[in-house]
Amino acid sequence: MKKPIIIFFVLVSVFWNFSCKTTDPKIRYPDMVADMEPVTAGTIEAEFKTFLGRLNKLEVEVEFRPRYNEVVLNFRTQATTYRQFWNQEGRELFIKALQSYNADYNAQKLEGKFSRTRRVYGKFTGKLEWSHGKFMQVGNSLPLFELGYSFQGTRGKETPYFTVSQNSAIEESTRQNDDSSKLDSIAVFMYFTREQAAALAKLFDQAGLLELIRDKQPQVDNYDGVPTDNEPPKAANYGEAEW
């Protein structure tokens, strides 16, 4: 009788430990900075190409997901809704890329060939969700995002824009199941004036995001080395540039 009892208690102990681990938010969300629901960070503007090739200014909703330490950009262009997921590494790269672009802009070092400038400030692999209609199935992919710049406008009156190039990518279920009925995500180019890019950089700033969730829920549990004293971290100040 003793052996079955011992086995029973061992199984109970294993089940209990597994249950605790799977419900521990620190284990379920290894990049978590706070155990709370997504919060709205704000709205910015960006330029997108129309079907006729002209730039069209659209609003982009910005959401912060503290459990994943991700910022989500929500926008709709050319009849498709997109959700870009930017991790902290990608956000920091965006901020550094914009600083380099501003330096090149002020030094008048920008050149005109987009084939050489579309990834001049770096690249990273991000996550993407997209759908073509309200009730259409959502696609998922891991596209390469490239940071650079491009001149746009009529010949002789071109204006430089900071760019985020969202490359086409294989739909993940297609990659895993070889389902030929799935559609891959297409390439999308986001164009920013320096003012528009600076607005997004402020929302990408990690200190500013942590300050945002402190305001939303003062007593949050932070797992990213957030100061525990009474002084909240200050967001980076990018200033108001002249252009």
N, C-alpha and C positions, 0 to 999 in steps of 0.2 A: 504493500500500500504506500510505503514511503516514497518509492521511486516515482509513481504517477503524480503524487502530490508535489514533489520537487519539480518535475517537468512542468506541471501546471503553473506554479509560481514563477518559474523561469520564463514561460511564455507570456504570462501576465506582465512581468517586468519588462520584457522586450517590447511588447505592444505599448506599454505606458511610455517608455522612453521614445519610441518611434512617434507616438501621438504627440508628445510634448515638442519634439523637434519639428514636426510638420506644422504645428500651430505657432511656433515661436516666430514672430515677425522678423527677427534679426536673421534667421536662417532662410525663411521664405523669400525675403527681399534683401539680399546681401549689400545692395547699394543704397539702402534706405537712409534718408536723413531725418524723417519723421513719420510716425505711424498714423497717417491721416489721409483723407480722401483728396483727389485732385482739386486744385484751386485755380481760379482764373487769374492770370498774371497781367493781362491787358490786351490791347489791340494795336497792331502796327499796320503800316501800308507798305506794299511792294508792287512792282510793275511786272506784268506778265504779257507774253505775246498773244494776240488774238489770232483767229484763223487767217486773217488777212496780213499778219506779220507786223501789226502795229502794237505799240506798248499800251497797255491798259492798266490803270491803277486800281488795285483791289485791296480790301481789308483782309488781314490775317489775324485770326484769333490765337492768342498765346495762352497755353495752359501748363501749369507745373504739377508734376506727379511726384510728391515727396517720397513715396514708398520705392519708386524706381530711380529717383534722382534724375528724371527726364523732363525736358521741356517739349511740349507738343505744339507744332504749328498746324493750324486748321485753316484750309482755304479751298476755294473752288474755282477752277479755271477750265475753259474749253469743255464744259459739260461733265467734268470729273471732279469729285471731291477727294482731297488729299489730307492725310495726317502724317506729318514728318515727326519722327522721334529723335530728339537731339540729346545725347548723353553729355556728361560734364566735359569729357575730352573734346567732343565736337564743338561745344559752346565756347570753350577756351580757345580753340583753334580759330573760330569765327572772330572773336575779339582781337586776337593777335593779327589775323589777316587784315582786318579793317584798319588797325594801326599802321600796318605796312602799306596798305593802299593809300591812306591819307598822307603818309610820308612821301610816297611816289607821286601822288597828285600834286602836293605842294612844291615838290622839286621838279615838276613838269617832266617826269621820266616815263609817263605812260605811252605805250605804243598801240598800234591799231589792229594787229592780227589776233583775233580771238582764239585761233588754234594754238597760239603760244601763250595766251594770257588767261585762259579759262581755269587753269589749275596752278597758276604761278604762286599762290599763297597757301597751297596745301590741299589735302584731300583726306577723307576718312569714310569708313563704311557705316552707314546709318540704317535705320529701320523706317519702313513706309507702309501705310495702309491706304487703299484707295477704293472707290466704288463709282460706277457710272450712273447711278440713280438711287433714289431713296430706299428701294426694296431690292436692289441688286446685291449679290454676294460680295463681301469685302475681300479684296486681294491683299496679300502680304508679300513683301519682298525686302531685300537687303541691298539697296542701291549704293553706289559710290557717289559721294557728294564732293564736288570740287569747288574751290574758292578762288575767285579771280576777278577780272573786270572785262567790260566790253564797251565799245563805242556804238551808240545807237542814234538814229536820226537821219535826216536827208543829207545827201552828199554835200560836203563843205560846211555842214552845221552839226556834225556829230557831237554827241555829249557822252562822256564816260560814265558808266554805271558799275558799281560793285556788284558782283554776280555770285549766285549759288547755283551750280549746275547739278541737278538731280538726274543722274544717268539712268537709262533703262536697266531693268533687272528681271531675272527669272522669278515668276511667282513660286513661292516656297512649296506649296502643295504639288506643283508640277515637278519641281526638283526631287521631291521625296517619293511621289507616287507615279511619275511619268504619265500624268494626266494631260493629254493633248488638248482638252477642252478649255483649259485655263489660259488666261491672257496675261502676258508679262506687263509690268509697269513701263510706261513710256518715259522718255526724257522730258524734263520740265526745267525751264530756266527762269530763275527769279532775278530781277534787276532792282537795284536799290540806289537811290541818290545817297549822298553821304549822310544827309539828315535822317533818311529812312533807316539806313544801316545802323546809325548811332542809336536810334530808338530801340532797335532789336538787341543791340549789344548791351544796353542797360537792362533789358529783361533777361538776357542770358547770364548776367553777372551772378556768380554763386552767392556772394554775400547779400546781394539784394534779394535773391530768392529765399534765403534763410530768414531774412528780415521780414519778408512778406508772410511766411507761414507763422512767424512769431506773432504778427499782428492778427492773423486769422485765428490762431489757437495758442495763446501765450504759454500754456503748460504742455509743450510737446516734448517727446523724448527724441533727442538728436543722436545720431550715430556717425557723424561726420566731423568730429572734432570741433563742434560749435562751442564758443566760449560759454562757460556756465555762470559767469558773473552777471551783474545787472546791466552791463553795457552791451547792447546788441551790435552785431557787426555792421559796419557802414558800407553801403553800396558804393561801387566805383563811380566817380564823377567823370563823364566823358565831355562835359562842357557843351557849349553851343558854338559850333564852328561857323565860319563865314563862307558861304558859297551861293 
